[in-house]
Amino acid sequence: MELSVRSGPTGDWKRWPMTTEPGLDGFRFVLFALDAPTDYFVEASGVRSAPFHLDVADIPYVKRVDLEYRFPAYTGLPPQAVADTGDVAALRGTEVVVHVTPTMKVTGGRLQVEGEDPRPMTVADDGTLVATFPIQKDGFYRVAFPGRDGRMAAGSPDYTIDVLADQPPTVTFLKPGRDAKVTSIEEVFTEMRAEDDYGVGRAELVYSVNGGPEKSVVLHQGHGRKSVSAGHTFFLEELSLEPGDFISYFGRAADESAAHQTTTTDIYFMEVRPFAKEYKQAEERGARGAPGGDSGGALSYQQRQIIAATFKIVRDRRAADKQAAEDLATLALVQGRLHDQVQTLVQRMANRGVVEPGSGFAKTADSLRAAQVEMASARGQLQAKKAKEALTPEQGALKHLQRAEAAFREVQVSFGSEGEGGGNSAMNAEELADLFELELDKLKNQYETVQRGQQQQADDQVDAALERLRELAQRQEQEAERMRRQSGGPPNMGGGGGGSQRQLAEQTEELARRLERLAREKSNPAMQETARRLQDAANAMRRSSTGGQGTGEADAKAALDRLRDARKRLENERTGRLDRDVQQALRTAEEMRQAQEKIAGEAEQEMGARAGGAGGNAENGRLERLLERKDTLGSQVGELESQLDRMARDARATNKDAARRLQEAADGIRDRKLKDKIRYSKGVLKAGAAEQARQLEAEIGSDIGNLQKKLGEAAGAASASGEDKRMAALERMRGLVRSLESVEQRLRERGADSGRQNGREQGQQSGSQSGRAAAEGREGSSDGSAQSASGFSGGRPGPAPRADEARQLQRELRERAREAEALGRELGEGRLGERGAAAGLSSTLRDMRRFEDPRVYGEPRGLAQLVASVVQGLKSAEFAMRREVEGPDREKLFLSGTQDLPPGWQALVEEYYRSLSRKPAAGSPSSK
């Protein structure tokens, strides 16, 4: 069968064979590119059909699409026009105004968003069509125009709608940023920083004492501030705490979106310890244990880890609900195991018969029994998948464990002086104390082994993420280059033509989610920020995929810059890993040294007892405990040897000097046969060869000392270079400026609040004392308007802070002054080389010393002016320091027309324009 076609009344007839398709009846042929009236007929086996006629008419189609984004009010962003595009990428809640230029004049049109009713388009005077729709979800939209018969027909391809993620705020504790041991009379300063792309709506510190009711301290509540830094001081003397008590605290921040997205930090602890003399005596007795301190804290340390893990599950449950059940089951097992270990300790104490009423061991045993009850309750709640309910008994168990450990320290101190009791009772008590320590050491070593395995797994995940990030950056670089080459080509008419950018965005978002999950698990704020940068890069890729004239290329370049920044951050994370691991090895070696000193002392006692004819060794178990300590020490040596070999291999590519010294340390363990000596010394002790035992113990101690020396050399080689230290000092200066800028902003807001309050009072002719008190009590209520440097912008100064507010503010400013003094000393001594920055900082330090004067806080205007002056002085010092650190290359000129800026200068440019916006222009009405 053939089809005969003629274009136009005088054209030639052309014959085309028709084909069949499987599953379809008859024959078919498709006519393409009809641009004139066409006649056709069909012929088969000499039989011809009647002729048919096709009329061709022009139909309207989209020639160009321009968009205008009207962002949600909370973002504070002005409307943004994107020319010659079609695809949409913006935040949820953004109103998109679509301007369509058709290929011919039309009487109307419709805009069809996937899953929604059609929206009519209004015809403007210039012939373009306009419609508006809100972005709610990912999808597509198209445009339809009426045909000659009045029916709507597709007039455009499908354009993509991408909803960009509005990331929740980030919140971290800058100080202390870790668990801490404190005395009951200390003043503990904490500093929290919250940041959001569009504004932090609220920031608060939440704390409780001994797991009691939570109390909240609002550090910020207002509008228009993308970064908030605020301090809070705990005046512990006012809380009536005793050794073993604790304060748990965490930070929380919400953004200004309608959803009020909230982020919560990890939970941290302040444990109240005895005063210095008692604490030092307990440690000098040979206590070792949980990371960062005394061995008596091994039980409480594990309980704190359980609380922290449960807190994370409660916090992250919505984000990781599938994993929560498995994690809760694991925590229930861990809590149950710790409960059983405490039960074993209590039974051994009772079996020794030294738990006499009123004694230190009685207090320890009573607290351990109380902890058992709380742990059993916590385990039940965890097994029932009630994570939030488990936190209360978990913290109750922590309180009792810490009190048990505090009572045990008292026992240690008493043995260090005249002893508790006398005769066999004192001997049994001391042996029980040794047994208690030995059990805690075992718990600690088991936990540290698991922790090292988890850390190695996390390091491997970071390495894999870094390789993936390098691949994504390379592909994005190629994509940006492709867009640059095409930037001079014809306008975008494809619609949905940014598929490669969207694919890269999806892969980047997946990597961001992996890093964000790892950051939560490891409580790593730096990695959290890296994940945030990756999400920013993905958003830029999606904007680039819309192909807007003049914006697609710039967004592709912005995405590439963010990928490179994220890659650099991950590389720094890996570089810092060596220093972290070497420091951990040093701590392990120091623990080994302390353990060997204790072993040598006990071995001497054992040999002395045998020489004196004492025959109670089997009964009192001293030799058995001594051999157990040697087994533990031998295991530590073997594990450290393996770690050093691995660290040396990993460091060869980045730090050959440190790798060589680490390998020498590992080889030293093997060459000196340290593990064999420890194992052999056990037989010598059993045989009672006193002189040989003394010689072996001395050699083991000397070998461990040599190992520490080698590790010290490796630590020096692994520590930050001079350049890294200068960059770290610059970061400290930047952080100091940001913290004081936040104080300046709070004072400005207080002045603005006061001005508004005073205006209302004058308009109402009301001097209500309660109104003034209400205005005085508010914190952080700001409309985000620009203010003068002093913060009072022609209005009256704010009220003097209340007594508690003034005390908190004074403590915060004194902390800033100490930070600046320490930085100034480093600069002035030339250890960092920034002599010019030190000279510029000296006058500012003199101003900061005025923060010590209580009278300053009674003069709001003077305080605001002083803080503003300090901020400007620190900015000048930071600029001088930046020039000295980053060198003259940063001073090079950039050609007009390029959007490229040197890395790190974008923030300076933005700050420059913000500064201009706060100052009236010369000749303007406000300046006259």
Secondary structure, DSSP 8 states (H G I E B T S, - for coil): -EEEEEESTTS--EEEE-B--TT--S-B-------S-EEEEEEETTEE---EEE-------EEEEEEEEE--GGG----EEEBS---EEEETT-EEEEEEEESS--S-EEEEETTS--EEEEE-TTS-EEEEEE--SSEEEEEEEE-TTS-EEE-S--EEEEEE-----EEEEEES-S-EEE-TT-EEEEEEEEE-SS-EEEEEEEEEETT---EEEEEEE-SS-SEEEEEEEEEGGGGT--TT-EEEEEEEEEESSTT--EEE---EEEEE---HHHHHHHHHTT---STTS-GGGHHHHHHHHHHHHHHHHHHHTTTTHHHHHHHHHHHHHHHHHHHHHHHHHHHHHHHHT---TTSHHHHHHHHHHHHHHHHHHHHHHHHTT-HHHHHHHHHHHHHHHHHHHHHHHHHHHHHHTT-SS-HHHHHHHHHHHHHHHHHHHHHHHHHHHHHHHHHHHHHHHHHHHHHHHHHHHHHHHHHHHHHHHHTTSS---SSS--HHHHHHHHHHHHHHHHHHHHHHHHT-HHHHHHHHHHHHHHHHHHHHHT--BTTHHHHHHHHHHHHHHHHHHHHHHHHHHHHHHHHHHHHHHHHHHHHHHHHHHHHHHHHHHHHTT---HHHH-HHHHHHHHHHHHHHHHHHHHHHHHHHHHHHTTT-HHHHHHHHHHHHHHHHTTHHHHHHHHHHHHHHT-HHHHHHHHHHHHHHHHHHHHHHHHHHHHHS--HHHHHHHHHHHHHHHHHHHHHHHHHHHHHHHHHHHHHHHHHHHT---HHHHHHHHH--S--------TTS-TTS-------HHHHHHHHHHHHHHHHHHHHHHHHHHTTSS--HHHHHHHHHHHHHHGGGG-GGGGG-HHHHHHHHHHHHHHHHHHHHHHHHHHH-GGGG----TT-----TT-HHHHHHHHHHHHHS--TTSGGG-
